[in-house]
Structure formats: structure tokens, C-alpha cells
Amino acid sequence: MHIGAARFSLYLPETFSLKEKRGIVKSAVERARKRFNASIAQIEDLDDMRVGTIGVVVVSNNALHADEMLRAILAFFEREVLDGELTEVDQDVFIW
């Protein structure tokens, strides 16, 4: 079993409230979950109105597939969150 994990931050310079940030992040996370059938959640920076840290985990029987899934999910966030930019991207695939 291969487990792909990624952690990245979304920098949202145009948000001016936690409510606005949560709406943007929650919407993007829900769309990504439905599209990729992956475990995705905001994991850090809950009280920072301009930064949201997202965690992603995928499971596959193939390391290449797990890596491709992580890359596709990161690309999705780059495309879909127009008001933000991805920073501090860390990703890896583990064998269990």
C-alpha cells in the first residue's frame, strides 16, 4: 500500500476576515474532496485570516498513481483558488 501525503499553505492576500477565508477554503476543500475522493482538510492556521494550511492524504496500490493524485490535487487548488497562491508545499509518498 502506498500513501501519498501533502501539506501546503494557501496565502489569501485579499481576505479581510476569518469568515471570508473560511468560505474560500471550505469551498475549495469540498470541491477537491468530491472530485478526487481524497482526504483533505484545513489543518493549521485556523485563526489567521490570510493563510490556510491544507493537508491531503491519498492511498493507492501504486506509488506513481499516489504521486500523480497529489500533483493533480495541488494543480486543482492552484487553478480553483484564484484569490490565493500556494506556498510551503511539501509532499511525499510512503510505503506501508
C-alpha positions in Angstrom: 0.0 0.0 0.0 1.3 3.4 -0.9 0.2 6.5 1.0 0.7 10.0 -0.5 0.7 12.9 1.8 0.9 16.6 1.1 0.8 19.8 3.2 0.6 23.2 1.7 -0.4 26.7 2.6 -2.8 28.9 0.8 -1.9 32.6 1.0 -5.0 34.7 0.5 -3.9 38.4 0.5 -7.4 39.8 -0.4 -9.3 38.3 2.6 -10.1 40.6 5.4 -12.0 38.4 7.8 -11.9 34.8 9.1 -15.4 34.3 7.8 -14.3 35.2 4.2 -11.2 33.0 4.4 -13.2 30.0 5.8 -15.7 30.4 2.9 -13.0 30.3 0.3 -11.0 27.4 1.9 -14.1 25.3 2.8 -15.5 25.6 -0.7 -12.2 24.6 -2.4 -11.7 21.7 0.0 -15.2 20.3 -0.6 -14.9 20.6 -4.4 -11.5 18.8 -4.2 -12.8 16.1 -2.0 -15.7 15.3 -4.3 -13.5 15.4 -7.4 -10.6 13.4 -6.2 -12.1 11.2 -3.5 -9.2 12.1 -1.2 -8.9 13.0 2.5 -8.5 16.8 2.5 -8.8 19.2 5.4 -7.6 22.5 6.7 -5.1 21.5 9.4 -3.4 24.7 10.7 -3.7 28.5 10.7 -7.4 28.4 11.7 -7.2 31.9 13.3 -5.1 33.5 10.5 -7.3 35.4 8.1 -4.9 35.3 5.2 -3.3 31.8 5.5 -4.9 28.4 5.4 -2.8 25.2 5.7 -4.3 22.2 3.9 -3.5 18.5 4.5 -4.1 15.9 1.8 -3.8 12.1 2.0 -4.4 9.6 -0.8 -4.0 5.8 -0.7 -3.1 3.7 -3.8 -1.6 0.4 -4.8 0.9 2.2 -6.9 3.4 4.9 -5.8 3.3 6.6 -9.2 -0.5 6.9 -9.0 -0.4 8.3 -5.5 2.2 10.9 -6.6 0.0 11.8 -9.7 -3.0 12.2 -7.5 -1.2 14.6 -5.2 0.1 16.7 -8.2 -3.4 16.8 -9.6 -4.9 18.0 -6.3 -2.2 20.7 -5.9 -2.9 21.8 -9.5 -6.6 21.9 -8.7 -6.0 24.3 -5.8 -3.8 26.5 -8.0 -6.5 26.7 -10.6 -9.5 27.0 -8.4 -8.5 29.4 -5.7 -8.0 32.4 -7.9 -7.6 34.8 -4.9 -4.7 32.8 -3.4 -1.4 31.3 -4.1 0.2 28.0 -2.9 3.2 28.3 -0.6 5.2 25.9 1.5 4.3 22.8 -0.5 5.6 19.5 1.0 4.6 16.2 -0.4 5.8 12.6 -0.2 4.8 9.0 -0.9 5.3 6.3 1.7 5.1 2.6 1.5 3.3 0.8 4.3 
